[in-house]
Amino acid sequence: MTTSSLIRDQKPGAARREGHPGIALTVIAACQLMVVLDATIVNIALPHIQEALSFSTTDLTWVVSAYTLTFGGLLLLGGRAGDILGRRRVFMTGILLFTFASLLGGFAQEPWQLLAARVLQGVGGAIASPTSLALITTTFPEGPERNRAFGVFAAVSAGGGAIGLLAGGMLTEWLDWRWVLFVNVPIGVLIAVLTPMYISESERHSGRFDIAGAVTSTAGMASLVYGFIRAADEGWRDGLTIGSFAAAVVLLLSFAFIESRAKEPITPLRMFADRNRSGTYVIMLSLAAAMFGMFFYIVLFVQNVLGYTPIEAGLAFLPVTVVIALGAGISQRFLPVFGPKPFMIAGSALAAVGLGWQALISSDSSYVGGVLGPMLIFGFGMGLNFVTLTLTAVSGVAQHEAGAASGLLNAMQQVGGSIGLAILTTVFGTASRDEAEKQVPDFLANGSPEQKAEFAQTQQLPAPWGHDVLAQGISAAFIPAAAMAVLALLTAWLLIRVRKSDLEALSGSAGPGMG
């Protein structure tokens, strides 16, 4: 959603609460921070969640995907709900649902309970996030005051990931993994109390909910992800694996049919008619698929193989957030000079190089040589792409459709991340299983009696054999991740035709994304 589209939405007579704009902005920014950091704050706690609730490594991916799938799949529906029902009302509903889900997740005793809570968190985030950005237009008058508010919102969106890494490490190490979820409860309650006091309701607009489109698209993607994750454990010939893929095909074809007939579709198919916009969506989906998988598996590597504490793991990821910001700043500065295509090509190429380097990781790899070096290259490449993709997605779009165009880009990021993580998990499962079969004879010959007794109960190889298994699986998973970045590179090379002049009007007015 862009600033220009939101400014257009603002009616001259829309009410505002006067006198406390700082508090109103704090409430809105706190909501965005809570939604954005939730992905990274949970990532750092994954090894501890796995141990506490007895997740397998493949099933553990659902802790991430359950949130991102529902968040990405329902994001556009959440934005439309705010327009039709009133943004403050929908904003509060999303916050309360997100807060309640966080409380449930913190008390989870079984894997399914945590996953159900993560689904509810995704629904709450999808409702609250787009309306939080839109509320800025109904709270702050057009001009410098609104621009400053958008600046704060963008800064929170960009920095939320880094804050989540540190907060997740500290909460997990000093308290317990459950606090990465419990921490949302007091924040959410405070936001819910302050919202009606300092934020006014927006004017409602007529419109229709495309419930069928939202449900079929989200369910179709979930079936696709389940099929890949199921294949990692049970193989490609498993009946449920095949059934999941078949259901995904039926649901996604139904979604396309519904959208082609709907009067107010949640995903206007005409958005994909433009080659630049379609290419942008493919690039975002491909890079997000690689990025989510990279973060997931490197978190496991640094804690389970390198032996880092949660705080050390959080700190280990901070350099990549710095180079992402650096790359984004460089691309924003020089986009008017070179246009978007060189940045997309260079950024995707760097991402592919970084991921290819990480495919060389082993149980003997150090942090600097096996993790930090490739992450810095990958992160800088991603930074070059983020601003570029956002501006290109809304290039040539009618003003009244700019919000849908940028919202689709955000949805592609979330859904692409879920699909990519599922694909990497399939490769990880196969490679680690094969490596375990190779390691068992050596373990039986050289392991201690105590280790053998534990293995008989858990069927988990202890270190150093278990480290070799995990590292081999992670190494194999980065091969398709690198291939995804190569797909983004080829897409940028072959499809993108945006000129510098097409971005001139946008670069000065495009607002922050939705998260």
Beta strands, then each sheet from edge to edge (+ up, - down):
end
